[in-house]
Amino acid sequence: MTQVFWKALLIFDVILLVLDGLYIYLMKARHIPRGGFYGKLGDYHYAHRGLHVIQSGIPENSIRSFRLAANNGYGAELDVRLSHDGRLVVMHDESLKRTTGVHANVSAVTEQVLNQLTLERTREKVPFLEDVLPLFNGKTPMLIEIKTEKNNYKELTEKVMTQLQSHPELDYMIESFDPRVLYLLRKKYPNVVRGQLSENYFKDPDCTLSPVLKFILSNLLTNFLTCPDFLAYRFEDRFDLAPGLCRKIWKPQFFWWVVRSQAEADELTKQGDFIIFEGFPAKRQFLNNYENADKAE
């Protein structure tokens, strides 16, 4: 009986070790010294949905918010979706209700409808990606989030890439919560800097994913397929197991969203992370001490 017990315990331990090893392998991410890869992309803080201040009549994801970011020395994060007629719409929410007051989804309306809408009771129009790109051409970099819906990831990603390739002086990175976008970029556009967006989905009350998908995406278990150049994780979830393990073992570059104070920004910048900020005027602290950062890694 004792012999059987110890054999069973040994088998159980071996299985646990194998599963632990598999878990760590699946969250594999690229470790690239910043000085040898990110260049200008790592020199800036990124304004979340542009440098928006609605109290001053500057709504999120508006032309004015992006112009302010670029003109004041910030990079900008923005969101891109597909309209019903295939236009690249800069809009965070799937629904237009919060930002325009219209009860419809972006994917259900056309350019003609969108041109009639304004953002958050201002005069600012809903922008298209083609309107935003020239604002950053030859200036500060962009962090473009691809917002997929159902199975439109191929069409959306290809259309974004087509527009970006028409602006050779533009510095940009692409990120998405959808690993399929990153996998497509890895296979077809390997030189594009790509990042996996994630969070602890179990803590998100609005998340409608199945428990299995929540576990896979929260724990970054598609990284071995997509090989992201950086990870963009929710700031409030930074002490969770998955980002902590991934940082310790694979040492990838991290973005954190959304940072809302200068103290948080200073702390993250000091440890070599990039930030997506909102709600305060982040110090334009360039992160170009590459030599020291690489030695610390």
Helices and strands as residue ranges (DSSP letters): H 2-26, G 34-36, G 39-43, E 46-48, G 54-56, H 63-71, E 75-82, E 88-90, H 97-100, G 106-108, H 111-114, H 129-136, E 142-146, H 153-165, E 172-176, H 179-188, E 194-198, G 201-203, H 211-218, H 223-226, E 230-234, G 235-237, H 241-250, E 253-259, H 262-270, E 274-277, H 290-296
